[in-house]
Amino acid sequence: MPRRQTAAIDQAKKLLGAWLDHPRFRVGARDGPDLLVEDGALKLAVELGASAEAASVSRAVAHAKQCVEGQHAMPVVATPFMGELGKRICDEAGISWFDLSGNARIVAPGLRIIIEGKPNRFLRRGRPSSAFAPKSARVARHLLVHHPKAFRQRDLARETGLDDGFTSRIVRRLEGDGLVERDEKGLIHARDPDLLLDAWSATYSFDKHAALRGHVTARSGDELLQKLAAQLSRSKLQHAATGLSAAWLRTEFAGFRLVSFFVGSLPSDKALDAMGFREEPKGANVWLVVPNDDGVFDGASKVGGIECVHPLQAYLDLLAHPERAKEAAAELRSRALKWKS
């Protein structure tokens, strides 16, 4: 058994030993779960996932279920650290889980172990490779915007403005994570668009963009939105509303105070003066955001006469917004991000 897996099993035994009364452990057989646990009438079949990435958790869930078929044991998935996406996969599969960092959601007859808030003990040094880095995410964005259409890799590279080699690396990473697949003709498409979006949102950081925060006097969020859009158009700046105002344009769900726009570049001082903008990070009702990649403008369109980012970009950005952003994100996803099969 590889040393890393041995260490993971030892840590799993240590945690379960602290949580259960008198557990007995047995390392699983070759085709069985990684660890079998018995504590009185309770039997757990623990499957270790290499990471909390979607593909790893999904494989662990599938194998854990397979291992307990015909047996009186409860499947449990364990990872070094369980992120929000991994939790969702386990919850939807009805599988209990814990991570080697000490978090857990294990529910069985007579047993309830809920532990949250433990930090990730297995963070890797340096910047990990990601299929959702600003430029890399163009691939996922294109597949989601055009789902269920499938693409030749060459066309995917051309339409996203990426070179062939870079696109190939990103596609391989997404394939390895179980997020995209190829059909019998070799065309690439999202395997599960909701899972792909969840994987992206788990790593997306709005703070990586450069935002100028300030205040503009207006009687309402809608008046402020119209005022800013008009001035940005007069300044001939590339722009698109995002976040709360974009969600409202598409769903009319919940009023808003904060208006945020992606801009190709910051407006001139003259344009800022014309809109009555004064820089004021605290209590700001305007965010003018220069994106870390122009891909945020892909799929943008006019809604109510105002240029607005694609719903999936608005959804990602809402995760970092205040007010009723979480509710707005859920409403936007349910109404504007219904994927065709």
C-alpha positions as CSV (number, residue, x, y, z in Angstrom):
1,M,0.0,0.0,0.0
2,P,1.4,3.5,-0.9
3,R,2.8,5.4,2.1
4,R,0.4,8.3,1.4
5,Q,-2.6,6.0,1.6
6,T,-1.3,4.4,4.8
7,A,-1.0,7.8,6.4
8,A,-4.5,8.7,5.3
9,I,-6.0,5.5,6.8
10,D,-4.1,6.1,10.0
11,Q,-5.5,9.6,10.2
12,A,-9.0,8.3,9.5
13,K,-8.7,5.7,12.2
14,K,-7.5,8.4,14.7
15,L,-10.5,10.6,14.0
16,L,-13.1,7.8,14.0
17,G,-11.5,6.5,17.2
18,A,-12.2,9.8,18.9
19,W,-15.7,10.1,17.6
20,L,-17.0,6.6,18.2
21,D,-17.3,4.6,21.4
22,H,-15.3,1.4,20.8
23,P,-14.6,1.1,17.1
24,R,-12.7,-1.9,15.5
25,F,-10.9,-1.3,12.3
26,R,-10.0,-3.5,9.4
27,V,-8.2,-2.4,6.3
28,G,-10.4,-3.3,3.3
29,A,-9.7,-6.0,0.8
30,R,-8.5,-5.2,-2.7
31,D,-11.9,-4.7,-4.3
32,G,-13.6,-3.5,-1.1
33,P,-13.6,-0.2,0.8
34,D,-10.4,1.2,2.0
35,L,-11.4,0.9,5.7
36,L,-14.1,-1.2,7.5
37,V,-15.3,0.1,10.9
38,E,-17.5,-1.7,13.4
39,D,-18.8,-0.2,16.6
40,G,-21.5,-2.4,18.1
41,A,-24.2,-2.7,15.5
42,L,-22.8,0.1,13.5
43,K,-20.8,-0.8,10.4
44,L,-19.1,1.8,8.2
45,A,-17.4,1.2,4.8
46,V,-15.0,4.1,4.3
47,E,-13.8,5.0,0.9
48,L,-10.9,7.5,0.7
49,G,-10.9,10.1,-2.1
50,A,-7.6,11.5,-3.2
51,S,-9.0,15.0,-3.1
52,A,-12.2,17.1,-2.9
53,E,-12.3,17.7,-6.6
54,A,-15.5,16.7,-8.3
55,A,-14.1,13.6,-10.1
56,S,-12.4,12.3,-7.1
57,V,-15.4,12.6,-4.8
58,S,-17.7,11.2,-7.5
59,R,-15.5,8.1,-7.9
60,A,-15.3,7.6,-4.2
61,V,-19.1,7.9,-3.8
62,A,-19.7,5.4,-6.6
63,H,-17.1,2.9,-5.2
64,A,-18.4,3.3,-1.7
65,K,-22.0,2.5,-2.8
66,Q,-20.7,-0.5,-4.9
67,C,-18.8,-1.9,-1.9
68,V,-21.8,-2.1,0.4
69,E,-24.2,-3.7,-2.0
70,G,-25.7,-6.7,-0.3
71,Q,-24.0,-5.9,3.0
72,H,-25.2,-4.3,6.2
73,A,-22.8,-1.5,6.1
74,M,-23.1,2.3,5.6
75,P,-20.9,3.9,2.9
76,V,-18.8,6.9,4.0
77,V,-16.5,9.0,1.9
78,A,-13.4,10.6,3.3
79,T,-11.1,13.2,1.7
80,P,-8.2,15.3,2.9
81,F,-10.5,18.4,3.0
82,M,-14.1,18.5,1.8
83,G,-15.0,21.6,-0.1
84,E,-18.5,22.9,-0.8
85,L,-18.7,21.1,-4.1
86,G,-17.7,17.7,-2.5
87,K,-20.3,18.2,0.2
88,R,-23.0,18.8,-2.4
89,I,-22.0,15.6,-4.3
90,C,-22.2,13.6,-1.1
91,D,-25.4,15.1,0.0
92,E,-27.1,14.5,-3.3
93,A,-25.9,10.9,-3.2
94,G,-27.1,10.4,0.3
95,I,-23.6,9.6,1.5
96,S,-22.0,10.5,4.8
97,W,-18.6,12.0,4.7
98,F,-15.7,13.3,6.8
99,D,-12.4,14.8,6.0
100,L,-8.9,14.2,7.5
101,S,-8.9,17.9,8.6
102,G,-11.5,17.0,11.2
103,N,-14.8,18.1,9.6
104,A,-17.7,15.6,9.3
105,R,-21.3,14.9,8.5
106,I,-21.9,11.3,9.4
107,V,-25.6,10.4,10.1
108,A,-26.8,6.9,10.9
109,P,-29.4,5.3,13.2
110,G,-28.3,6.3,16.7
111,L,-25.3,8.3,15.4
112,R,-25.0,12.0,14.4
113,I,-21.5,13.5,13.9
114,I,-21.6,17.1,12.6
115,I,-18.3,19.0,12.8
116,E,-17.7,22.2,10.8
117,G,-15.2,25.0,10.6
118,K,-11.9,23.0,10.8
119,P,-9.3,24.5,8.4
120,N,-7.7,22.6,5.6
121,R,-4.6,20.9,6.9
122,F,-3.5,19.8,3.5
123,L,-3.1,23.1,1.6
124,R,-0.3,22.7,-1.0
125,R,2.4,25.3,-1.2
126,G,2.6,27.4,-4.3
127,R,-0.2,28.2,-6.8
128,P,-2.0,25.0,-7.8
129,S,-2.8,24.5,-11.4
130,S,-6.5,25.2,-12.2
131,A,-8.8,24.9,-15.1
132,F,-10.6,28.0,-13.7
133,A,-7.8,30.5,-13.6
134,P,-8.9,33.7,-15.3
135,K,-7.7,32.9,-18.8
136,S,-8.2,29.1,-18.4
137,A,-11.9,29.6,-17.4
138,R,-12.7,30.7,-21.0
139,V,-13.0,27.0,-21.9
140,A,-15.6,26.3,-19.2
141,R,-17.4,29.5,-19.9
142,H,-17.7,28.7,-23.6
143,L,-19.0,25.2,-22.9
144,L,-21.6,26.4,-20.5
145,V,-22.8,29.4,-22.5
146,H,-23.3,27.1,-25.6
147,H,-24.4,23.9,-23.8
148,P,-25.4,21.3,-25.1
149,K,-23.3,22.1,-28.2
150,A,-20.1,20.1,-28.5
151,F,-16.9,21.4,-30.0
152,R,-13.8,20.2,-31.8
153,Q,-10.8,21.2,-29.7
154,R,-9.5,23.3,-32.5
155,D,-12.7,25.3,-32.7
156,L,-12.8,25.6,-29.0
157,A,-9.3,27.2,-29.1
158,R,-10.2,29.5,-31.9
159,E,-13.5,30.7,-30.4
160,T,-12.0,31.4,-27.0
161,G,-8.9,33.1,-28.3
162,L,-6.6,30.6,-26.8
163,D,-3.8,28.7,-28.5
164,D,-4.1,25.0,-29.3
165,G,-1.6,23.8,-26.8
166,F,-3.1,25.8,-23.9
167,T,-6.6,24.7,-24.8
168,S,-5.5,21.0,-24.9
169,R,-4.0,21.3,-21.4
170,I,-7.2,22.8,-20.0
171,V,-9.4,20.3,-21.7
172,R,-7.3,17.4,-20.3
173,R,-7.6,18.8,-16.8
174,L,-11.3,19.2,-17.1
175,E,-11.6,15.6,-18.5
176,G,-9.4,14.3,-15.6
177,D,-11.7,16.0,-13.1
178,G,-14.8,14.4,-14.8
179,L,-16.2,17.7,-15.8
180,V,-16.1,17.4,-19.6
181,E,-16.2,14.5,-21.9
182,R,-15.9,13.6,-25.6
183,D,-18.6,12.0,-27.7
184,E,-18.0,9.3,-30.2
185,K,-16.8,11.8,-32.8
186,G,-14.3,13.3,-30.3
187,L,-16.3,16.5,-29.8
188,I,-16.0,18.1,-26.3
189,H,-19.0,19.1,-24.1
190,A,-19.8,19.6,-20.5
191,R,-20.6,16.2,-18.9
192,D,-22.9,17.9,-16.3
193,P,-23.2,21.7,-16.7
194,D,-24.4,22.2,-13.1
195,L,-21.4,20.3,-11.8
196,L,-19.1,22.3,-14.0
197,L,-20.5,25.5,-12.7
198,D,-20.3,24.4,-9.1
199,A,-16.6,23.4,-9.6
200,W,-15.9,26.8,-11.1
201,S,-17.7,28.7,-8.4
202,A,-15.8,26.7,-5.7
203,T,-12.5,28.3,-6.9
204,Y,-13.8,31.7,-8.3
205,S,-12.6,34.8,-6.5
206,F,-14.2,38.2,-7.3
207,D,-11.4,39.9,-5.3
208,K,-8.9,38.9,-8.0
209,H,-10.4,41.7,-10.2
210,A,-9.4,45.3,-9.6
211,A,-12.4,47.3,-8.2
212,L,-12.8,51.1,-7.7
213,R,-15.4,51.5,-5.0
214,G,-17.2,54.7,-4.4
215,H,-20.5,56.5,-4.1
216,V,-22.9,58.2,-6.5
217,T,-26.0,60.0,-5.3
218,A,-29.3,58.4,-6.6
219,R,-32.8,57.9,-5.3
220,S,-32.8,54.2,-6.0
221,G,-30.7,51.3,-7.3
222,D,-32.5,51.4,-10.6
223,E,-31.9,55.1,-11.1
224,L,-28.2,54.6,-10.2
225,L,-28.0,51.7,-12.7
226,Q,-29.4,53.8,-15.5
227,K,-27.3,56.8,-14.7
228,L,-24.0,54.8,-14.7
229,A,-24.9,52.9,-17.9
230,A,-25.7,56.1,-19.7
231,Q,-22.4,57.7,-18.7
232,L,-20.3,54.6,-19.5
233,S,-22.0,54.5,-22.9
234,R,-21.2,58.2,-23.5
235,S,-17.6,57.6,-22.6
236,K,-17.5,54.7,-25.1
237,L,-16.1,52.4,-22.5
238,Q,-16.7,48.6,-22.8
239,H,-18.9,47.8,-19.9
240,A,-21.4,45.2,-18.6
241,A,-23.5,45.2,-15.4
242,T,-22.9,42.3,-13.0
243,G,-23.8,41.1,-9.5
244,L,-27.0,42.4,-7.9
245,S,-28.0,44.8,-10.6
246,A,-27.5,42.2,-13.4
247,A,-29.5,39.6,-11.4
248,W,-32.3,42.2,-11.0
249,L,-32.3,43.0,-14.7
250,R,-32.8,39.3,-15.6
251,T,-35.2,38.3,-12.8
252,E,-36.5,41.5,-11.1
253,F,-35.9,39.6,-7.9
254,A,-35.1,41.8,-4.8
255,G,-34.3,45.5,-4.8
256,F,-30.6,46.5,-4.7
257,R,-28.5,49.4,-3.5
258,L,-25.1,48.3,-4.9
259,V,-24.5,48.6,-8.7
260,S,-21.4,47.0,-10.1
261,F,-20.1,47.2,-13.7
262,F,-17.2,45.4,-15.4
263,V,-15.4,48.0,-17.4
264,G,-12.7,47.6,-20.1
265,S,-10.7,50.3,-18.3
266,L,-11.4,52.8,-15.6
267,P,-13.4,56.0,-16.7
268,S,-11.4,59.2,-17.0
269,D,-11.6,61.7,-14.1
270,K,-13.9,63.8,-16.3
271,A,-16.3,60.9,-16.8
272,L,-16.2,60.0,-13.1
273,D,-17.0,63.7,-12.3
274,A,-19.9,63.6,-14.8
275,M,-21.5,60.7,-13.0
276,G,-20.9,62.3,-9.6
277,F,-18.6,59.6,-8.4
278,R,-16.5,60.0,-5.3
279,E,-14.2,57.3,-4.1
280,E,-15.5,55.9,-0.9
281,P,-14.6,52.2,-0.1
282,K,-16.8,52.2,3.0
283,G,-20.5,52.5,2.3
284,A,-19.9,52.3,-1.5
285,N,-22.9,51.9,-3.7
286,V,-20.8,51.7,-6.9
287,W,-18.1,49.2,-7.9
288,L,-16.3,49.8,-11.2
289,V,-14.4,46.6,-11.9
290,V,-11.5,46.1,-14.3
291,P,-11.5,42.3,-14.9
292,N,-8.5,40.1,-14.7
293,D,-9.5,38.6,-18.1
294,D,-11.8,40.0,-20.8
295,G,-13.6,36.6,-20.8
296,V,-16.1,38.1,-18.4
297,F,-17.7,40.0,-21.3
298,D,-18.3,36.8,-23.3
299,G,-22.0,36.2,-23.7
300,A,-22.9,39.7,-22.5
301,S,-26.1,41.1,-24.0
302,K,-28.5,44.0,-23.5
303,V,-31.3,43.6,-21.0
304,G,-33.7,46.5,-20.6
305,G,-31.4,48.6,-22.7
306,I,-28.4,48.0,-20.4
307,E,-25.4,45.9,-21.3
308,C,-25.3,43.0,-18.9
309,V,-22.9,40.0,-18.4
310,H,-24.1,36.5,-19.1
311,P,-26.2,35.0,-16.2
312,L,-23.4,32.5,-15.3
313,Q,-20.9,35.4,-14.8
314,A,-23.5,37.3,-12.7
315,Y,-24.0,34.2,-10.7
316,L,-20.3,33.8,-10.0
317,D,-20.0,37.4,-9.0
318,L,-23.0,37.4,-6.7
319,L,-21.2,34.9,-4.4
320,A,-19.0,37.9,-3.3
321,H,-21.7,40.5,-3.1
322,P,-23.5,41.9,0.0
323,E,-27.3,42.5,0.6
324,R,-29.5,39.7,-0.6
325,A,-26.9,38.4,-3.0
326,K,-27.2,34.7,-2.0
327,E,-30.9,34.7,-2.5
328,A,-30.5,36.6,-5.8
329,A,-27.9,34.0,-7.0
330,A,-30.3,31.1,-6.2
331,E,-33.1,32.9,-8.1
332,L,-30.9,33.7,-11.1
333,R,-29.7,30.1,-11.3
334,S,-33.1,28.6,-11.1
335,R,-34.5,30.9,-13.8
336,A,-31.7,31.9,-16.1
337,L,-29.3,28.9,-15.9
338,K,-31.5,26.1,-17.0
339,W,-29.4,23.9,-19.1
340,K,-30.8,22.3,-22.2
341,S,-30.2,18.5,-22.5
